[in-house]
Amino acid sequence: MTTTAPHPQRRPKDLRDFYEDPSVPVASGAPRSLRQARMLAAALGPAAAGSRTVLDVGCGDGTAAAVAAPLLTGHRVVGVDWSQDALQRARAHLSYPIRGELTGGGLPFRSGCADAVLFSEVIEHLVDPDSALDEIRRVLRPGGHLMLSTPNLAAWYNRALLAAGVQPVFSEVSLRGIHGRPGSEVVGHLRLYTARALREFVATSGFEVVRLAGAPFHGVPRPLRPLDRLLCSRPSLASILLLHARKKT
């Protein structure tokens, strides 16, 4: 999820207030969304074999679902987000936008109702990712698919930045501004993962990890984008981590 800093005259009181600010974009990069959608389409198989229910949890403005839609023809995609502003924008892309959240009362779905969950650029924003994966596991049927994406703390450029004493990209220390690293976008990230940490975390949360892949980051400077795309073949160095897991039966 790519976000920009709130207007300086409107300081967010908390994370919920931050994401309800209409000036905060909630779209993700198309290259990452397309790669993730291809992984999901391959896992679900053709709709001719039977329509599947896909929950896009943390759907934002629905652009990720819009990118995935041509590859998921015949499957039902339901968008879920806690932000009323995001859901209002998501209606342009989703037939089924529903308000819900992973905390509190949990998602507004019965147990075992979903064949797959898209979880794109969300987990890094959560205070309690453990409970979030518990709730996702609850709504998935046995053997259901989890398609998760998140920035890579150990991306190739972050290794160089940290060695030079610079705060890594994707990390931040404030909701009001960027300090100690390049860039000007405030994104509300609370937790960042390396490839190894993400694998271990998901595997100990009741899932079997099927595949871990890499994706490019649209914010990489243009001259460096060919290198960023090349390093997608090495998930441990890639900008974005794409993980496919299945709920254990």
Contacts in CASP RR format, 6 or more apart in sequence:
PFRMAT RR
TARGET T0000
AUTHOR 0000-0000-0000
METHOD contacts of the structure
MODEL  1
MTTTAPHPQRRPKDLRDFYEDPSVPVASGAPRSLRQARMLAAALGPAAAG
SRTVLDVGCGDGTAAAVAAPLLTGHRVVGVDWSQDALQRARAHLSYPIRG
ELTGGGLPFRSGCADAVLFSEVIEHLVDPDSALDEIRRVLRPGGHLMLST
PNLAAWYNRALLAAGVQPVFSEVSLRGIHGRPGSEVVGHLRLYTARALRE
FVATSGFEVVRLAGAPFHGVPRPLRPLDRLLCSRPSLASILLLHARKKT
1 26 0 8 1.000
1 27 0 8 1.000
1 28 0 8 1.000
1 60 0 8 1.000
1 120 0 8 1.000
1 121 0 8 1.000
1 122 0 8 1.000
1 125 0 8 1.000
1 187 0 8 1.000
2 25 0 8 1.000
2 27 0 8 1.000
2 28 0 8 1.000
2 29 0 8 1.000
2 185 0 8 1.000
2 187 0 8 1.000
2 218 0 8 1.000
2 219 0 8 1.000
3 24 0 8 1.000
3 25 0 8 1.000
3 26 0 8 1.000
3 185 0 8 1.000
3 186 0 8 1.000
3 187 0 8 1.000
3 188 0 8 1.000
4 23 0 8 1.000
4 24 0 8 1.000
4 25 0 8 1.000
4 184 0 8 1.000
4 185 0 8 1.000
4 186 0 8 1.000
5 176 0 8 1.000
5 177 0 8 1.000
5 178 0 8 1.000
5 184 0 8 1.000
5 185 0 8 1.000
5 186 0 8 1.000
6 12 0 8 1.000
6 18 0 8 1.000
6 21 0 8 1.000
6 23 0 8 1.000
6 24 0 8 1.000
6 175 0 8 1.000
6 176 0 8 1.000
6 186 0 8 1.000
7 21 0 8 1.000
7 23 0 8 1.000
10 21 0 8 1.000
10 23 0 8 1.000
11 175 0 8 1.000
11 176 0 8 1.000
12 18 0 8 1.000
12 21 0 8 1.000
12 175 0 8 1.000
15 125 0 8 1.000
15 127 0 8 1.000
15 175 0 8 1.000
15 188 0 8 1.000
15 190 0 8 1.000
16 82 0 8 1.000
18 24 0 8 1.000
18 175 0 8 1.000
18 188 0 8 1.000
19 26 0 8 1.000
19 82 0 8 1.000
19 83 0 8 1.000
19 86 0 8 1.000
20 83 0 8 1.000
20 84 0 8 1.000
20 85 0 8 1.000
21 85 0 8 1.000
22 85 0 8 1.000
25 61 0 8 1.000
26 60 0 8 1.000
26 61 0 8 1.000
26 81 0 8 1.000
26 83 0 8 1.000
26 86 0 8 1.000
26 89 0 8 1.000
27 60 0 8 1.000
27 61 0 8 1.000
27 62 0 8 1.000
27 63 0 8 1.000
27 64 0 8 1.000
28 63 0 8 1.000
28 64 0 8 1.000
28 120 0 8 1.000
28 121 0 8 1.000
28 149 0 8 1.000
29 63 0 8 1.000
29 64 0 8 1.000
29 218 0 8 1.000
30 63 0 8 1.000
30 67 0 8 1.000
30 218 0 8 1.000
31 215 0 8 1.000
31 216 0 8 1.000
31 218 0 8 1.000
32 120 0 8 1.000
32 121 0 8 1.000
32 149 0 8 1.000
32 215 0 8 1.000
32 216 0 8 1.000
32 217 0 8 1.000
32 218 0 8 1.000
32 240 0 8 1.000
32 242 0 8 1.000
33 63 0 8 1.000
33 64 0 8 1.000
33 67 0 8 1.000
33 68 0 8 1.000
33 120 0 8 1.000
34 67 0 8 1.000
34 68 0 8 1.000
35 213 0 8 1.000
35 214 0 8 1.000
35 215 0 8 1.000
35 242 0 8 1.000
36 64 0 8 1.000
36 68 0 8 1.000
36 118 0 8 1.000
36 120 0 8 1.000
36 147 0 8 1.000
36 149 0 8 1.000
36 215 0 8 1.000
36 242 0 8 1.000
37 64 0 8 1.000
37 67 0 8 1.000
37 68 0 8 1.000
37 71 0 8 1.000
37 72 0 8 1.000
38 71 0 8 1.000
39 147 0 8 1.000
39 211 0 8 1.000
39 213 0 8 1.000
39 242 0 8 1.000
39 244 0 8 1.000
40 54 0 8 1.000
40 68 0 8 1.000
40 71 0 8 1.000
40 72 0 8 1.000
40 116 0 8 1.000
40 118 0 8 1.000
40 145 0 8 1.000
40 147 0 8 1.000
40 244 0 8 1.000
41 68 0 8 1.000
41 71 0 8 1.000
41 72 0 8 1.000
43 116 0 8 1.000
43 145 0 8 1.000
43 147 0 8 1.000
43 210 0 8 1.000
43 244 0 8 1.000
44 52 0 8 1.000
44 54 0 8 1.000
44 72 0 8 1.000
44 75 0 8 1.000
44 115 0 8 1.000
44 116 0 8 1.000
44 145 0 8 1.000
47 72 0 8 1.000
47 73 0 8 1.000
47 74 0 8 1.000
47 75 0 8 1.000
51 74 0 8 1.000
51 75 0 8 1.000
51 76 0 8 1.000
52 75 0 8 1.000
52 76 0 8 1.000
52 115 0 8 1.000
52 116 0 8 1.000
53 75 0 8 1.000
53 76 0 8 1.000
53 78 0 8 1.000
53 113 0 8 1.000
53 114 0 8 1.000
53 115 0 8 1.000
53 116 0 8 1.000
54 72 0 8 1.000
54 75 0 8 1.000
54 76 0 8 1.000
54 77 0 8 1.000
54 78 0 8 1.000
54 114 0 8 1.000
54 115 0 8 1.000
54 116 0 8 1.000
54 117 0 8 1.000
54 118 0 8 1.000
55 78 0 8 1.000
55 79 0 8 1.000
55 80 0 8 1.000
55 107 0 8 1.000
55 109 0 8 1.000
55 114 0 8 1.000
55 116 0 8 1.000
55 117 0 8 1.000
55 118 0 8 1.000
55 139 0 8 1.000
56 62 0 8 1.000
56 64 0 8 1.000
56 65 0 8 1.000
56 77 0 8 1.000
56 78 0 8 1.000
56 79 0 8 1.000
56 80 0 8 1.000
56 94 0 8 1.000
56 117 0 8 1.000
56 118 0 8 1.000
56 120 0 8 1.000
57 79 0 8 1.000
57 80 0 8 1.000
57 102 0 8 1.000
57 107 0 8 1.000
57 117 0 8 1.000
57 118 0 8 1.000
57 119 0 8 1.000
57 122 0 8 1.000
57 136 0 8 1.000
58 79 0 8 1.000
58 80 0 8 1.000
58 81 0 8 1.000
58 82 0 8 1.000
58 86 0 8 1.000
58 119 0 8 1.000
58 120 0 8 1.000
58 122 0 8 1.000
59 65 0 8 1.000
59 79 0 8 1.000
59 80 0 8 1.000
59 81 0 8 1.000
59 86 0 8 1.000
59 87 0 8 1.000
59 90 0 8 1.000
59 94 0 8 1.000
59 97 0 8 1.000
59 118 0 8 1.000
60 81 0 8 1.000
60 83 0 8 1.000
60 86 0 8 1.000
60 87 0 8 1.000
60 89 0 8 1.000
60 90 0 8 1.000
61 86 0 8 1.000
61 89 0 8 1.000
61 90 0 8 1.000
61 92 0 8 1.000
61 93 0 8 1.000
62 79 0 8 1.000
62 86 0 8 1.000
62 89 0 8 1.000
62 90 0 8 1.000
62 92 0 8 1.000
62 93 0 8 1.000
62 94 0 8 1.000
62 97 0 8 1.000
63 93 0 8 1.000
64 118 0 8 1.000
64 120 0 8 1.000
65 77 0 8 1.000
65 79 0 8 1.000
65 90 0 8 1.000
65 93 0 8 1.000
65 94 0 8 1.000
65 118 0 8 1.000
66 93 0 8 1.000
66 94 0 8 1.000
68 77 0 8 1.000
68 118 0 8 1.000
69 77 0 8 1.000
69 93 0 8 1.000
75 115 0 8 1.000
76 96 0 8 1.000
77 94 0 8 1.000
77 95 0 8 1.000
77 96 0 8 1.000
77 118 0 8 1.000
78 94 0 8 1.000
78 96 0 8 1.000
78 97 0 8 1.000
78 98 0 8 1.000
79 90 0 8 1.000
79 94 0 8 1.000
79 96 0 8 1.000
79 97 0 8 1.000
79 98 0 8 1.000
80 97 0 8 1.000
80 98 0 8 1.000
80 99 0 8 1.000
80 100 0 8 1.000
80 107 0 8 1.000
80 108 0 8 1.000
81 87 0 8 1.000
81 90 0 8 1.000
81 97 0 8 1.000
81 99 0 8 1.000
81 100 0 8 1.000
82 99 0 8 1.000
82 100 0 8 1.000
82 101 0 8 1.000
84 99 0 8 1.000
87 97 0 8 1.000
87 98 0 8 1.000
87 99 0 8 1.000
90 97 0 8 1.000
91 97 0 8 1.000
98 108 0 8 1.000
99 108 0 8 1.000
100 106 0 8 1.000
100 107 0 8 1.000
100 108 0 8 1.000
101 107 0 8 1.000
102 126 0 8 1.000
102 131 0 8 1.000
102 132 0 8 1.000
102 135 0 8 1.000
102 136 0 8 1.000
103 127 0 8 1.000
103 128 0 8 1.000
103 131 0 8 1.000
103 132 0 8 1.000
106 135 0 8 1.000
107 135 0 8 1.000
107 138 0 8 1.000
107 139 0 8 1.000
109 139 0 8 1.000
110 139 0 8 1.000
111 138 0 8 1.000
111 139 0 8 1.000
112 138 0 8 1.000
112 139 0 8 1.000
112 140 0 8 1.000
112 141 0 8 1.000
112 142 0 8 1.000
113 139 0 8 1.000
113 141 0 8 1.000
114 139 0 8 1.000
114 140 0 8 1.000
114 141 0 8 1.000
114 144 0 8 1.000
115 140 0 8 1.000
115 141 0 8 1.000
115 144 0 8 1.000
115 145 0 8 1.000
116 140 0 8 1.000
116 144 0 8 1.000
116 145 0 8 1.000
116 146 0 8 1.000
116 147 0 8 1.000
117 136 0 8 1.000
117 139 0 8 1.000
117 140 0 8 1.000
117 145 0 8 1.000
117 146 0 8 1.000
117 147 0 8 1.000
118 147 0 8 1.000
119 136 0 8 1.000
119 146 0 8 1.000
119 147 0 8 1.000
119 148 0 8 1.000
119 149 0 8 1.000
120 147 0 8 1.000
120 148 0 8 1.000
120 149 0 8 1.000
121 149 0 8 1.000
121 150 0 8 1.000
121 151 0 8 1.000
122 132 0 8 1.000
122 150 0 8 1.000
123 129 0 8 1.000
123 132 0 8 1.000
123 148 0 8 1.000
123 150 0 8 1.000
123 191 0 8 1.000
123 193 0 8 1.000
124 150 0 8 1.000
124 151 0 8 1.000
124 170 0 8 1.000
124 189 0 8 1.000
124 190 0 8 1.000
124 191 0 8 1.000
124 192 0 8 1.000
124 193 0 8 1.000
125 187 0 8 1.000
125 188 0 8 1.000
125 189 0 8 1.000
125 190 0 8 1.000
126 132 0 8 1.000
126 190 0 8 1.000
126 191 0 8 1.000
127 190 0 8 1.000
129 191 0 8 1.000
129 201 0 8 1.000
130 205 0 8 1.000
133 201 0 8 1.000
133 202 0 8 1.000
133 205 0 8 1.000
133 206 0 8 1.000
133 207 0 8 1.000
134 205 0 8 1.000
136 146 0 8 1.000
137 205 0 8 1.000
137 206 0 8 1.000
137 207 0 8 1.000
137 247 0 8 1.000
140 146 0 8 1.000
140 247 0 8 1.000
141 247 0 8 1.000
142 247 0 8 1.000
142 248 0 8 1.000
142 249 0 8 1.000
143 246 0 8 1.000
143 247 0 8 1.000
143 248 0 8 1.000
143 249 0 8 1.000
144 246 0 8 1.000
144 247 0 8 1.000
145 244 0 8 1.000
145 245 0 8 1.000
145 246 0 8 1.000
145 247 0 8 1.000
146 202 0 8 1.000
146 207 0 8 1.000
146 243 0 8 1.000
146 244 0 8 1.000
146 245 0 8 1.000
146 246 0 8 1.000
146 247 0 8 1.000
147 242 0 8 1.000
147 243 0 8 1.000
147 244 0 8 1.000
148 198 0 8 1.000
148 202 0 8 1.000
148 242 0 8 1.000
148 243 0 8 1.000
148 245 0 8 1.000
149 215 0 8 1.000
149 240 0 8 1.000
149 241 0 8 1.000
149 242 0 8 1.000
149 243 0 8 1.000
150 192 0 8 1.000
150 193 0 8 1.000
150 198 0 8 1.000
150 240 0 8 1.000
150 241 0 8 1.000
150 243 0 8 1.000
151 169 0 8 1.000
151 170 0 8 1.000
151 189 0 8 1.000
151 192 0 8 1.000
151 193 0 8 1.000
151 217 0 8 1.000
151 239 0 8 1.000
151 240 0 8 1.000
151 241 0 8 1.000
152 158 0 8 1.000
152 170 0 8 1.000
152 192 0 8 1.000
152 193 0 8 1.000
152 194 0 8 1.000
152 195 0 8 1.000
152 214 0 8 1.000
152 235 0 8 1.000
152 236 0 8 1.000
152 237 0 8 1.000
152 238 0 8 1.000
152 239 0 8 1.000
152 240 0 8 1.000
152 241 0 8 1.000
153 168 0 8 1.000
153 170 0 8 1.000
153 171 0 8 1.000
153 192 0 8 1.000
153 193 0 8 1.000
153 194 0 8 1.000
153 197 0 8 1.000
154 194 0 8 1.000
154 195 0 8 1.000
154 236 0 8 1.000
154 237 0 8 1.000
155 168 0 8 1.000
155 169 0 8 1.000
155 170 0 8 1.000
155 217 0 8 1.000
155 237 0 8 1.000
155 238 0 8 1.000
155 239 0 8 1.000
156 227 0 8 1.000
156 228 0 8 1.000
156 231 0 8 1.000
156 237 0 8 1.000
156 238 0 8 1.000
156 239 0 8 1.000
157 169 0 8 1.000
157 220 0 8 1.000
157 224 0 8 1.000
157 239 0 8 1.000
158 168 0 8 1.000
158 169 0 8 1.000
158 170 0 8 1.000
159 237 0 8 1.000
161 167 0 8 1.000
161 168 0 8 1.000
161 169 0 8 1.000
161 181 0 8 1.000
161 182 0 8 1.000
162 168 0 8 1.000
166 180 0 8 1.000
166 181 0 8 1.000
166 182 0 8 1.000
167 173 0 8 1.000
167 179 0 8 1.000
167 180 0 8 1.000
167 181 0 8 1.000
168 181 0 8 1.000
168 192 0 8 1.000
169 181 0 8 1.000
169 182 0 8 1.000
169 183 0 8 1.000
170 187 0 8 1.000
170 189 0 8 1.000
170 192 0 8 1.000
171 181 0 8 1.000
171 189 0 8 1.000
171 192 0 8 1.000
172 178 0 8 1.000
172 179 0 8 1.000
172 181 0 8 1.000
172 186 0 8 1.000
172 187 0 8 1.000
172 188 0 8 1.000
172 189 0 8 1.000
173 179 0 8 1.000
173 180 0 8 1.000
174 186 0 8 1.000
175 186 0 8 1.000
175 188 0 8 1.000
176 186 0 8 1.000
177 184 0 8 1.000
177 186 0 8 1.000
178 184 0 8 1.000
178 185 0 8 1.000
178 186 0 8 1.000
193 201 0 8 1.000
193 241 0 8 1.000
194 236 0 8 1.000
195 212 0 8 1.000
195 235 0 8 1.000
195 236 0 8 1.000
195 241 0 8 1.000
196 236 0 8 1.000
198 212 0 8 1.000
198 241 0 8 1.000
198 243 0 8 1.000
199 209 0 8 1.000
199 212 0 8 1.000
199 243 0 8 1.000
202 209 0 8 1.000
202 243 0 8 1.000
202 245 0 8 1.000
203 209 0 8 1.000
203 245 0 8 1.000
206 247 0 8 1.000
206 248 0 8 1.000
207 245 0 8 1.000
207 246 0 8 1.000
207 247 0 8 1.000
207 248 0 8 1.000
208 245 0 8 1.000
208 246 0 8 1.000
208 247 0 8 1.000
208 248 0 8 1.000
209 243 0 8 1.000
209 244 0 8 1.000
209 245 0 8 1.000
210 244 0 8 1.000
210 245 0 8 1.000
210 246 0 8 1.000
211 243 0 8 1.000
211 244 0 8 1.000
212 235 0 8 1.000
212 241 0 8 1.000
212 242 0 8 1.000
212 243 0 8 1.000
212 244 0 8 1.000
213 232 0 8 1.000
213 235 0 8 1.000
213 238 0 8 1.000
213 241 0 8 1.000
213 242 0 8 1.000
213 243 0 8 1.000
213 244 0 8 1.000
214 232 0 8 1.000
214 233 0 8 1.000
214 234 0 8 1.000
214 235 0 8 1.000
214 238 0 8 1.000
214 239 0 8 1.000
214 240 0 8 1.000
214 241 0 8 1.000
214 242 0 8 1.000
215 232 0 8 1.000
215 238 0 8 1.000
215 239 0 8 1.000
215 240 0 8 1.000
215 241 0 8 1.000
215 242 0 8 1.000
216 225 0 8 1.000
216 228 0 8 1.000
216 229 0 8 1.000
216 232 0 8 1.000
216 238 0 8 1.000
216 239 0 8 1.000
216 240 0 8 1.000
217 228 0 8 1.000
217 239 0 8 1.000
217 240 0 8 1.000
220 228 0 8 1.000
220 239 0 8 1.000
228 239 0 8 1.000
231 237 0 8 1.000
231 238 0 8 1.000
231 239 0 8 1.000
232 238 0 8 1.000
232 239 0 8 1.000
235 241 0 8 1.000
235 242 0 8 1.000
END
